[in-house]
Amino acid sequence: MAGKVFFSVSMSLDGFVAPESMEGFLATPEQREQDPRLEFWMRQWMELQAWIFPQRFFRENLNLGEGGEEGLDNDIARQAFERTGSSIMGKRMFEGGELAWPEEAPFHTPVFVLTHKQRDPWERPGGTTFHFVNDGIHSALDQARAAAGERDVRIAGGGETILQYLNAGLVDEFSIALSPVLFGAGTRLFDGVDAAKVALEPVRSEPSSRATHLTYAVRPR
Amino acid sequence: MAGKVFFSVSMSLDGFVAPESMEGFLATPEQREQDPRLEFWMRQWMELQAWIFPQRFFRENLNLGEGGEEGLDNDIARQAFERTGSSIMGKRMFEGGELAWPEEAPFHTPVFVLTHKQRDPWERPGGTTFHFVNDGIHSALDQARAAAGERDVRIAGGGETILQYLNAGLVDEFSIALSPVLFGAGTRLFDGVDAAKVALEPVRSEPSSRATHLTYAVRPR
């Protein structure tokens, strides 16, 4: 039996999955250190993701050492990882991650990158191989499904890539860790959603002290 | 002891508290009947508020008759009403409601309307009296606090009025009934929020089968 197609992201209460783009105010390392917007950007990012950093699974998966919290937040982070047989991501998420991920990238499965660049598969230690797909979201999904086997395909991000799959009717369900923070600006997860076509069915709503974990199934209207 | 200042609204998962404005496509009754956008608007509005219509409290408060659901959704609707000693609302919410509320308006307390129009207090059967305030949000809040006594002041809406009070640091806490629907367009609750000044502290997160009820305390940064 084929798995599901899902996404799982952290979202601010006002609907953002990333703070305002840093493009344009981070041209040089000196500018980075001096620009107060960076501190604001970092604080927003940390508050958005605050629920996951202390978790045992997060520490394990990034080889940050022993310990960490266990409980609902940890279980949810671990389950999102364990159900995933392959991931799909947009070009910009990949390019940012290429700079930021440790050598042992945290996916440990095949990852299909939507891009116009042609590039040979890039194999990382620990089981992550990035495949570069030049012929669109359906092709990437076909390849990701084949690679995932019976496990699920995760649309990893960013927001635009998630929305492309959602509006195309290709997402079965999704989870949001709703964080107690307001951004005011940034990348909105659902900006441009085709509300005339996408209906939601609540599956679970699980509060922790750090976030409210919401799961919805997607239904056509 | 003075009460708290709060708001309590239903919000779509993508952050909207009202569908796209109908202004401009509802000029005449004939246009209303023929314009397919009205059906879409009504469906969005009904889905946003779907959690409250079946509740016993809602039926009681609008004199719709006996019966109705009891449980978490009903308790939450009733508590929001019972804690409220007075309300504040913007001009547009009042003008819409003036046409739509039954003669026995559903507030049953003093209501302070922010407006530039001068008008004598308007007393309705059932205990609601609308007072028209011409000198700003602080004056309206002073009057609403005095009228509320030991009970709380509710910023009833619309979204712009709520945001004025939130950005002015005058809101103590708020509740959101997060409904399982995506709007794509409309009035965003937090559009223009001053994220550099407003911090949130999670108070409660209570899921029902119809909505997720979120409560946050507002803290200055």
Interface residues (C-beta under 8 A of the other chain):
Chain A: L13 D14 G15 F40 Q44 I176 L178 P180 V181 L182 F183 G184 A185 R188 L189 F190 G192 V193 D194 A195 A196 V198 A199 L200 E201 P202 R204 S205 E206 P207 S209 R210 T212 L214 Y216
Chain B: L13 D14 G15 F40 Q44 I176 L178 P180 V181 L182 F183 G184 A185 R188 L189 F190 G192 V193 D194 A195 A196 V198 A199 L200 E201 P202 R204 S205 E206 P207 S209 R210 T212 L214 Y216
